[in-house]
Amino acid sequence: MAKKKANSRRSDAERMASQHRQANISEYFDRNIAQLGFNSKQKALVTAVKEGVDNALDACEEFGILPNLLVQTIPMADQDVLKLIIRDNGPGIPRKSIDGVFAQLLYGSKFHRVQQTRGQQGIGISAAGMYGLKTTGQPVRVVSKPQPKKPAFEVILKIDVERNCAEILEEREFTDTKDWFPDGTGVHIEIPMKAVHKKGRQSVDAYLEQTAIANPHAEIEWRAPSGEVFLFERSSDELPPATKEIDPHPHGVELGDLERMLKKTPEKKLGGFFNKEFSRFSPSKVKTVTAAAKLTPQSWVASVEHPAIVKMHDEMLGTKFMAPSTDCLAPIDAKNLLRGLSKEIGAEFFAAETRSPSVWGGSPFLVEAAIAYGGKLPGDEQAVVYRFANRVPLIYQQSGCACFRAVQEVAWKGYGLSQPRGSLPVGPLVILLHVASTSVPFTNPAKEAVAEHEEIAKEMKLALQKCGQHLKRYLSRRNRMRRESERRDVFHRYIGEIAANLSAITGEVREDLVSSLTATAQRHTEAADIELDDEGNVIEPVARGKVDPNVLILDNASAPQVSEDDTLFGTATSRRSR
């Protein structure tokens, strides 16, 4: 009897084992597509726009092209179905790469590079197409023109979820692209999807406005489903600095990574391995690390066993190395932050700060902060926080983001603002934080918020505090000027009467007394005559100190600046609707 039960259990286990199969990445995300940001109709549209715009901006910048982007949504006959169109003037995509880019998850050129980019995993735009297919059953249409003198080609395709590859439905030469690609190259994509467009802080409108702030070198045209057209005009002809790919830093490699790298390396000896596969590994450091495992730089890689790898890894983590090279990063920089904010936000005072690069977990990063104050901004509401990672706006999961918590933890009362305990400051204020890194620590695969790390949080607070210091100086000067102006008004109100009485007592000419008293009032309230330049410095016959390039003050804060002659940087134009 017991033997019969044992045989039964064995047959059940074998039957269960026969049902096992490996699931691929596309099957997993097809069932869990909410993890990629497609968990509501409104959010799905924003996420799809984000993925397409990120790819277009990365491609244009990599090839030295000033980006011109079109983002359009067209209502379809079916309820809640929109056709999303994104078109750029980038280098185009060769035919051999179309299938992988638009219908294969984890396909791309960025994942293995230690370099700052917007996208990285090679999931986003394919996931947008997968969401469109899942909700409408319709494929993606791609028109690409990679060569100016040759016709474009059109490909209609969808992702085969079970095999994580493209299924081509139709392809042909496409010649009618003169209006689409006036510069000779570019990509046009169309993705039908279940989606809705709503205005607000978590909308396509807000995402594109913030994209324009962080990317003043880009021109973006947004055509909403209502028929409204918004143009976010270019305010800078300077492309971001080109970033360079760097090798991994010793402090950024886990034990398993080191073991895998030793198996894959073409180098034969440990000295060559550490020198070629890592950055900042000097010959003396190679000797120190290999000696910890009783090896030498001349030891053969193939002979290294697991216990020795553990000892070398422990020694790597305990050894002090030079910080990683930072030419893999491309900050927005303070000048462009001022350009972007003043173009889109009707404030009167702007300040920005770019911190020096630092390191977390072996990955280089830097933090930038900026603020806009006064003008048309509401004075009785909490400050608005704009968060960015590698120039990409983060508009979801604000309260779970390290950027938001850093703003809360700064003592804004010390900079002249009111702030309820444990909350954001209150006043006419916009606060911006940007984290640039080769490896931004996001909280989820949708890349919606920055995770908490001590090194990053510290840099955020220091950048915000610097901006707060600029604001405090500006508010102090402005308040002093206002007080002295009010004092002068009081003097002027009574000077005539006082002069008349003194004239009656002393016999002095009334007009002379008025002139003398007026001069005295002017002298005692001279702060009211102080003029500030665009950087917030006092204008004097001989300037005291150098101009601060991190501050901008606009005389006319009733609207963003649109005149080339009235701006600090030459070309700053506002968002326009037509």
C-alpha positions in Angstrom: 0.0 0.0 0.0 2.8 2.4 1.0 4.6 1.5 -2.3 1.5 2.3 -4.3 1.2 5.7 -2.6 4.8 6.5 -3.3 4.4 5.6 -7.0 1.3 7.9 -7.1 3.2 10.8 -5.6 6.1 10.2 -8.1 3.7 10.2 -11.0 2.1 13.4 -9.8 5.5 15.1 -9.5 6.4 13.9 -13.0 3.1 15.2 -14.4 3.7 18.6 -12.7 7.3 18.7 -14.0 6.1 18.0 -17.5 4.0 21.3 -17.3 7.1 23.4 -16.5 8.4 25.8 -19.2 10.5 28.9 -19.2 8.6 32.2 -19.5 10.3 34.9 -21.5 10.5 38.6 -20.6 7.7 39.7 -22.9 5.3 37.1 -21.5 6.0 38.3 -18.0 5.5 42.0 -18.7 2.5 41.3 -20.9 0.8 39.9 -17.7 2.4 42.6 -15.4 2.4 45.6 -17.8 1.3 47.9 -14.9 4.9 47.5 -13.6 6.0 49.5 -16.6 3.6 52.4 -16.0 0.7 51.2 -18.1 -1.8 50.8 -15.2 -4.5 53.3 -16.2 -5.6 54.9 -19.5 -4.3 58.3 -18.6 -1.0 57.1 -17.2 -0.5 54.7 -20.2 -0.6 57.7 -22.6 1.9 59.7 -20.5 4.2 56.6 -20.3 4.0 55.9 -24.1 4.8 59.6 -24.8 7.7 59.5 -22.4 9.3 56.4 -24.0 9.0 57.8 -27.5 10.3 61.3 -26.6 13.2 59.8 -24.6 14.3 57.7 -27.5 14.0 60.6 -30.0 16.0 63.0 -27.8 18.7 60.4 -27.1 19.1 59.7 -30.8 19.3 63.3 -31.8 21.8 64.2 -29.2 24.0 61.2 -29.9 24.3 62.3 -33.6 24.7 66.1 -32.8 21.2 67.1 -34.1 19.1 69.8 -32.5 15.8 68.0 -31.8 12.5 68.9 -33.5 9.7 66.7 -32.2 6.1 66.3 -33.0 3.8 64.6 -30.4 0.2 64.1 -31.5 -2.8 62.2 -30.4 -5.8 61.5 -32.7 -9.1 60.2 -31.4 -10.2 57.0 -33.2 -13.7 55.7 -33.8 -13.6 53.3 -30.9 -14.3 54.7 -27.5 -11.2 55.7 -25.5 -8.8 54.7 -28.3 -6.2 57.3 -29.3 -3.6 57.0 -32.0 -0.3 58.3 -30.6 2.1 59.8 -33.2 5.7 60.7 -32.4 8.0 62.1 -35.1 11.5 63.4 -34.9 14.3 64.7 -37.1 16.9 62.3 -35.8 19.2 60.0 -37.7 16.5 57.5 -38.5 16.6 53.7 -37.7 18.1 51.2 -40.2 15.7 48.5 -41.4 17.6 45.7 -39.7 17.1 47.3 -36.3 13.3 48.1 -36.6 12.1 44.7 -35.5 14.2 44.7 -32.3 13.6 48.4 -31.4 9.8 48.3 -31.6 8.8 44.7 -31.0 11.4 43.0 -28.7 11.9 43.7 -25.0 15.4 44.2 -23.7 16.7 45.1 -27.1 18.9 48.2 -27.4 22.4 49.7 -27.3 22.4 51.3 -23.9 21.9 48.6 -21.3 25.6 47.5 -21.2 27.1 51.0 -21.4 28.3 52.8 -18.2 27.1 56.2 -19.6 24.3 58.7 -18.8 21.3 58.1 -21.1 17.5 58.7 -20.7 16.5 55.1 -21.6 18.6 52.1 -20.7 16.8 48.7 -20.5 15.5 48.6 -24.1 11.9 48.0 -22.8 10.0 51.2 -23.1 8.9 51.8 -26.7 8.3 48.0 -27.3 6.2 47.9 -24.1 4.1 50.8 -25.5 3.5 48.8 -28.6 2.7 45.8 -26.6 0.2 47.8 -24.5 -1.4 49.1 -27.7 -1.7 45.6 -29.1 -3.1 44.3 -25.8 -5.8 47.0 -25.6 -6.8 47.5 -29.2 -5.4 44.5 -31.1 -3.8 46.9 -33.6 -0.1 46.9 -34.7 2.5 49.6 -34.6 3.3 51.6 -37.7 6.9 52.8 -38.2 8.2 55.0 -41.0 12.0 55.5 -40.9 14.3 57.5 -43.2 17.9 56.9 -42.2 19.5 58.2 -45.5 18.7 61.6 -46.9 19.1 60.6 -50.6 17.1 57.3 -50.3 13.4 56.7 -49.8 12.0 56.0 -46.4 10.5 52.6 -45.6 7.3 51.7 -43.8 7.0 48.7 -41.5 3.8 47.6 -39.8 4.5 45.1 -37.0 3.5 43.7 -33.7 5.3 41.9 -30.9 5.0 38.1 -30.7 4.6 37.9 -26.9 5.4 34.1 -26.7 8.7 34.5 -28.5 9.6 38.1 -27.7 10.2 39.0 -31.3 8.6 40.9 -34.1 5.8 39.7 -36.4 6.0 41.7 -39.6 2.6 42.3 -41.1 3.6 44.6 -44.0 6.5 46.6 -45.3 7.1 48.7 -48.3 9.1 51.7 -49.6 7.5 55.0 -48.5 8.2 58.1 -50.6 5.7 60.7 -49.4 7.8 62.1 -46.6 8.8 65.6 -47.7 6.7 67.3 -45.0 7.6 64.7 -42.4 11.4 64.8 -42.7 12.4 68.2 -44.1 16.0 67.7 -42.8 16.3 64.5 -44.8 16.2 61.9 -41.9 13.9 60.9 -39.0 11.4 58.5 -37.6 7.6 58.5 -37.5 5.8 56.1 -35.3 2.0 55.4 -34.7 0.7 53.4 -31.8 -3.1 53.0 -31.4 -4.0 52.4 -27.7 -6.7 52.6 -25.1 -5.9 55.9 -23.5 -7.5 59.2 -22.3 -6.0 62.6 -22.2 -6.7 64.8 -19.1 -5.0 68.0 -18.1 -3.3 68.5 -14.8 0.1 67.9 -13.1 0.1 64.2 -14.3 -0.7 64.8 -17.9 1.1 64.8 -21.3 0.9 68.6 -21.2 2.8 68.7 -17.9 5.3 66.1 -19.0 6.2 68.0 -22.2 6.3 71.4 -20.4 8.8 69.9 -17.9 10.7 68.2 -20.7 11.1 71.6 -22.4 12.5 73.1 -19.1 15.2 70.4 -18.8 15.9 70.3 -22.5 16.0 74.0 -23.8 17.8 72.8 -26.9 14.7 70.9 -28.1 11.7 72.2 -29.9 8.5 70.2 -29.2 5.1 70.6 -30.9 2.2 69.0 -29.0 -1.1 68.4 -30.7 -3.7 67.5 -28.2 -6.9 65.4 -29.0 -9.0 68.5 -28.6 -7.2 70.1 -31.6 -5.2 72.5 -29.5 -1.6 72.9 -30.6 1.2 73.9 -28.2 4.7 74.8 -29.2 7.5 74.6 -26.8 10.1 76.6 -28.6 13.9 76.1 -28.5 15.7 78.6 -26.3 19.2 77.3 -26.7 21.2 76.2 -29.8 23.7 74.4 -27.5 23.4 70.6 -27.4 24.2 68.9 -24.1 27.9 67.9 -23.8 28.6 64.5 -25.4 29.1 61.8 -22.8 31.7 59.1 -22.9 31.3 55.4 -22.0 33.5 54.4 -19.0 34.5 51.0 -17.6 32.9 49.8 -14.3 34.3 51.2 -11.1 35.7 48.6 -8.5 33.3 49.8 -5.9 30.3 49.3 -8.1 30.8 45.5 -8.8 29.2 42.8 -6.8 30.8 39.4 -6.1 28.7 37.6 -8.7 29.5 40.3 -11.3 33.3 39.9 -10.6 33.0 36.1 -11.0 31.1 36.5 -14.3 33.5 39.0 -15.6 36.5 36.7 -14.9 34.7 33.9 -16.9 34.0 36.2 -19.9 37.2 38.2 -20.2 39.5 37.6 -23.1 42.5 38.6 -20.9 44.7 35.7 -19.8 46.3 37.2 -16.7 44.9 39.0 -13.7 46.9 42.2 -14.3 45.5 42.6 -17.8 42.0 41.8 -16.5 41.9 44.4 -13.8 43.5 47.1 -16.1 41.2 46.4 -19.1 37.9 45.6 -17.5 37.8 48.3 -14.8 38.4 52.0 -14.4 40.8 53.5 -11.8 42.7 50.3 -11.3 46.4 51.3 -11.1 49.2 48.7 -11.1 49.7 49.2 -7.4 46.1 48.6 -6.7 46.2 45.4 -8.8 49.1 44.1 -6.7 47.2 44.9 -3.5 44.0 43.2 -4.6 45.6 40.1 -6.0 47.9 39.7 -3.0 44.9 39.4 -0.7 44.2 36.1 -2.4 47.9 35.1 -2.4 48.1 35.7 -6.2 50.0 38.2 -8.4 49.2 40.3 -11.5 50.9 37.5 -13.5 48.5 34.8 -12.2 46.4 33.1 -14.9 42.7 34.1 -14.9 41.7 30.5 -15.7 43.3 29.3 -12.5 41.4 31.6 -10.1 38.9 29.7 -8.0 35.9 30.9 -6.0 37.6 31.4 -2.6 40.2 33.6 -4.2 37.6 35.7 -6.0 35.8 36.3 -2.7 39.1 37.5 -1.1 39.9 39.8 -4.1 36.4 41.2 -4.0 36.6 41.9 -0.3 39.9 43.7 -0.8 38.5 45.7 -3.7 35.6 47.0 -1.5 38.1 47.9 1.3 40.6 49.6 -0.9 40.4 53.3 -1.7 40.2 54.1 -5.4 40.0 57.3 -7.3 36.4 58.4 -8.0 35.0 57.4 -11.4 35.5 59.7 -14.3 32.6 62.2 -14.7 32.8 62.7 -18.5 30.1 60.1 -18.7 27.6 62.7 -17.3 25.8 65.5 -19.0 24.3 68.0 -16.5 21.7 70.5 -17.7 23.9 73.2 -16.0 22.7 76.3 -14.2 22.6 78.5 -17.3 20.3 76.2 -19.1 18.1 75.6 -16.0 17.6 79.4 -15.9 16.8 79.4 -19.6 14.3 76.6 -19.3 12.5 77.9 -16.2 12.3 81.5 -17.3 10.9 80.3 -20.6 8.0 78.3 -19.2 7.3 79.9 -15.7 6.1 83.4 -15.1 8.2 84.2 -12.0 10.3 87.2 -11.1 13.3 85.5 -9.5 15.3 82.4 -10.6 18.3 80.7 -9.1 20.1 77.5 -10.0 22.9 75.3 -8.7 24.9 72.5 -10.3 26.8 70.4 -7.7 30.2 68.8 -8.3 30.1 65.2 -9.3 30.1 62.6 -6.6 29.8 58.8 -6.3 27.3 56.3 -4.9 27.8 52.6 -5.1 30.7 53.0 -7.6 28.4 55.0 -10.0 29.1 58.7 -10.7 26.3 61.1 -10.2 25.6 64.8 -9.8 22.7 66.8 -8.5 21.2 70.1 -9.8 18.6 72.3 -8.2 16.7 75.4 -9.3 13.9 77.6 -7.9 11.5 80.1 -9.4 9.9 82.6 -7.1 7.2 85.3 -7.2 5.6 86.8 -10.3 2.4 85.0 -11.4 2.9 82.0 -9.1 0.2 81.6 -6.4 1.4 82.8 -3.0 -1.0 80.9 -0.7 -0.3 77.3 -1.9 2.5 74.8 -1.3 5.5 75.0 -3.6 5.4 72.9 -6.7 8.2 70.3 -7.0 9.6 69.3 -10.4 11.7 66.1 -10.3 14.1 64.9 -13.1 16.4 62.0 -13.6 18.8 62.2 -16.6 16.7 65.1 -18.0 13.5 63.1 -17.9 10.5 64.4 -15.8 9.2 62.2 -13.0 5.5 63.1 -12.6 4.3 60.1 -10.6 5.0 58.7 -7.1 6.1 62.1 -5.8 5.7 61.3 -2.1 7.8 58.1 -2.5 10.7 59.9 -4.2 14.0 61.0 -2.6 13.8 64.3 -4.4 10.5 65.2 -2.7 11.7 64.1 0.8 14.9 66.2 0.3 12.7 69.3 -0.4 10.7 68.6 2.7 13.8 68.2 4.9 15.3 71.6 4.0 14.5 74.3 6.6 12.9 76.8 4.2 11.9 79.2 7.1 15.6 80.1 7.3 15.4 81.5 3.7 12.3 83.7 4.3 9.5 81.3 3.5 6.8 79.8 5.7 6.8 76.0 6.1 4.5 73.8 8.1 6.3 71.0 10.1 7.3 68.1 7.9 5.8 69.6 4.8 6.7 71.7 1.7 7.2 75.4 2.0 4.3 77.7 1.2 4.6 80.6 -1.2 4.9 81.5 -4.8 7.6 79.0 -5.5 8.6 76.2 -7.9 11.5 73.9 -6.9 13.4 71.7 -9.4 15.7 68.8 -8.6 17.7 66.8 -11.2 19.8 63.7 -10.7 22.2 62.8 -13.5 23.9 59.4 -13.2 25.1 56.4 -15.2 22.8 54.4 -12.9 20.0 56.3 -11.3 18.5 54.2 -8.4 14.8 54.1 -9.4 12.2 52.6 -7.1 10.5 50.5 -9.8 10.9 49.4 -13.5 8.7 52.2 -14.6 11.4 54.7 -13.4 8.9 56.9 -11.6 10.8 57.9 -8.5 14.4 58.1 -7.2 15.2 55.7 -4.4 16.7 56.9 -1.1 20.5 56.8 -0.9 22.5 58.8 1.7 25.0 60.2 -0.8 22.4 61.4 -3.2 20.1 62.9 -0.5 23.1 64.8 0.9 23.9 66.4 -2.5 20.2 67.3 -3.0 20.0 69.2 0.3 23.2 71.1 -0.4 22.0 72.1 -3.8 18.6 73.3 -2.5 20.3 75.1 0.4 22.5 77.1 -2.1 19.4 78.1 -4.0 17.7 79.1 -0.7 20.7 81.3 0.1 20.2 83.2 -3.2 16.5 83.6 -2.5 17.2 84.9 1.0 19.5 87.6 -0.3 17.0 88.6 -2.9 14.1 88.8 -0.5 16.2 90.7 2.1 17.2 93.3 -0.5 13.7 93.6 -1.8 12.2 94.0 1.7 14.7 96.6 2.7 14.0 98.6 -0.5 10.3 98.4 0.2 10.7 99.6 3.8 12.8 102.5 2.9 10.4 103.5 0.1 7.6 103.5 2.6 9.7 105.7 5.0 10.3 108.1 2.2 6.6 108.3 1.4 5.9 109.3 5.0 8.6 112.1 4.9 7.3 113.4 1.6 3.8 113.5 3.0 4.7 116.0 5.7 7.7 117.9 4.3 5.5 120.7 2.9 3.7 121.4 6.2 7.0 121.2 8.2 8.7 123.6 5.8 5.9 126.1 6.0 6.0 126.1 9.9 9.8 126.4 9.9 9.6 129.2 7.5 7.2 131.1 9.7 9.4 130.6 12.8 12.8 131.2 11.2 12.0 133.5 8.3 13.8 131.1 5.9 12.5 130.7 2.3 9.9 127.8 2.3 11.2 126.4 -1.1 14.8 126.2 0.3 13.6 124.4 3.3 11.6 121.9 1.2 14.7 121.2 -0.9 16.9 120.7 2.1 14.4 118.4 3.9 13.9 116.4 0.7 17.6 115.9 0.3 17.8 114.7 4.0 15.0 112.2 3.4 16.7 110.9 0.3 19.9 110.4 2.2 18.3 108.5 5.0 16.2 106.3 2.7 18.8 105.7 0.0 18.1 101.9 0.0 14.9 102.7 -1.9 17.0 103.9 -4.9 19.0 100.7 -5.1 18.7 99.0 -8.5 19.4 95.4 -9.0 20.7 93.9 -12.3 19.5 90.7 -13.9 21.7 88.6 -11.5 20.4 90.3 -8.3 23.5 92.5 -7.7 23.3 96.1 -6.7 24.0 98.4 -9.7 26.7 101.0 -8.7 29.0 103.3 -10.6 31.8 100.8 -9.7 30.5 97.3 -9.3 31.3 95.5 -6.1 32.1 91.8 -6.8 31.5 89.7 -9.8 28.1 88.9 -11.5 26.5 85.7 -10.2 25.6 83.5 -13.3 23.3 81.3 -11.1 20.7 84.0 -10.6 18.2 85.7 -12.9 15.7 88.5 -12.1 13.0 89.5 -14.6 11.5 93.0 -14.4 8.3 91.9 -16.1 7.1 88.8 -14.4 3.6 89.0 -15.9 4.5 86.4 -18.5 7.5 84.3 -19.6 10.0 86.3 -21.7 9.5 86.2 -25.4 11.6 89.1 -26.7 15.2 88.3 -27.7 16.4 91.7 -26.6 14.9 91.5 -23.1 16.5 88.3 -22.0 19.7 87.4 -20.4 20.7 84.7 -22.8 19.5 85.9 -26.1 16.8 83.5 -27.2 14.0 82.6 -24.8 10.5 82.1 -26.0 7.4 81.0 -24.2 5.0 78.1 -24.7 2.4 79.2 -27.2 -1.0 77.9 -28.1 -2.7 78.3 -31.4 
